[in-house]
Amino acid sequence: MKVLLLALFAAASVATAVVAAEETTPSSTTPAAVPAPVAPPSSKKDPNARVCKTSPVIGTRVPSRVCMTRAEWEARTRQDRQDLEASQRGGLTTCATNPCGG
């Protein structure tokens, strides 16, 4: 991943340097180049794409790697949020406010 990011950063730096060099040279000898149309990035990501995430595990130095589709990650996030909200609402309940079975 780091190698990919470094390669992208290097490519962007070279492209910036080339553009800067072209802007400083007189363009009277060459016609202005028209940039090719670029397709806009898709705003919707493929829900069936497989995504792997690494998370730390308490008690070990070896992290856990979990792979699921984007749709499964979204469903898990929704369920985790619902569980958290339910436990927060239920955490305020005491035997004084809600009679305990006993």
Secondary structure, 3 states (H helix, E strand, C coil): CHHHHHHHHHHHHHHHHHHHHHHHCCCCCCCCCCCCCCCCCCCCCCCCCEEEEEECCCCCCCCEEEEEEHHHHHHHHHHHHHHHHHHHHHCCCCCCCCCCCC
